[in-house]
Amino acid sequence: MPPKPHPAVPLHLEGTTLEGGGQLLRLSLGLSALTKQPITITNIRGKRSGGGGLKAQHLTCVQWLGRACSAHLSSVGLKSKEITFSPSQDTAPLTIDEVGREIRIMQNTPGSINLVLQAILPFLVFSGGEDPVCVRISGGTNVSNSPSYEYVVEVLIPMLERIGIPRIEAVLHSRGWAHGSTSVGSATFTTTPLTSKLRAFSLTERGGIKAVKAIVIAPRDTERDFRDELESMFDKRAAWIFGADKLDFETEVTFEHSHHEKRYYLLLVATSSTGVKLSRDWLYDQAIRPGKIERIPHTMVKRVSDDLLSELAHGGCVDEHLRDQLVVFQALAEGRSTVDGGRKTIPNEGELIQPSLHARTAMWVTNKLLGIDFNEEGSCNGIGFDPSASSTSSSSEEDLQNLVENIQDLNISTS
């Protein structure tokens, strides 16, 4: 199924639709850059406090994707509430890997590195090319209301590989935090573009849980407390996690010093016999009062393990936060792809778990730009986007080099 014909005027997207935040912006920009569909987004992040509009992280995505596909941008700036994004119709999307050097996307605030990656990843994977593309992004690695670097490495990347996306290599250079004293970190992601259409995929068989990994980032003097709490939790909840008859299972705990008394993060990742990864986490956001710090490890382990058990109980193959990130890949794949989000009672009976607001927003965007319809079971017929059709082989060497120089270093300032 080919992409829908491009309209003469930009497609209008209302930014307050459904989730009404940054996801609508990031996904629509990525798809616009790939398909050359011009879009206008109004009331950007209209459901967010503080007046909405583009924050530094969102501006990073708009500018980088705009340069990468030679788009004409209108009304783009910090706090912009309406933008028009019109990719060039004359040249194919840039094959970034021709540079042979690291591309840098730099933020001078701890805006989420991982949300920037989320915005540009479909473009990097589907825009054509033969060699790996190395992108170094600066900003926040552990930021509220966004995937952590650990989640990307432990859950997103393995699950993308499972559905047919070439392995993404990630390297953490330094952490960036909004908690405690503000700091800007950086990470490099090396992607290998697809050279043919992504084949339809099915995530419907989870199997039993065989291992759980815990990653803790917290002040050094809390390590013993976290390890004790996690050991106790695994002892008490092994039957709930691994099954009453399961005797052969693995648990692993890693600890990293957060270098600040107000930085606490915990991620639990469950791995099934079929390779499915389900996870829950918490970047601690409660008040930290002297004399009550010793309760934090217990509180975090209790809450995150409760959340993970809820994810495991529905029997599906994705957790709540992964489900919406796979929507764009379902829409771009060739054929019918299915992602099982689980049921309220199992096995395979009862009411389906409804997609989250983020997932429904992603489905809405792919419907608007690609004409994709999802059914209630999480299936859709993708358009079969052809990365080879996005190759810049027809572009002159001079044109290519000009485009490369335009996007080689993108510096985003909030001043």
Order of alpha helices (4+ residues) and beta strands (2+ residues): beta-alpha-beta-alpha-beta-beta-beta-alpha-beta-alpha-beta-beta-beta-beta-alpha-beta-beta-beta-alpha-alpha-beta-beta-beta-alpha-beta-alpha-beta
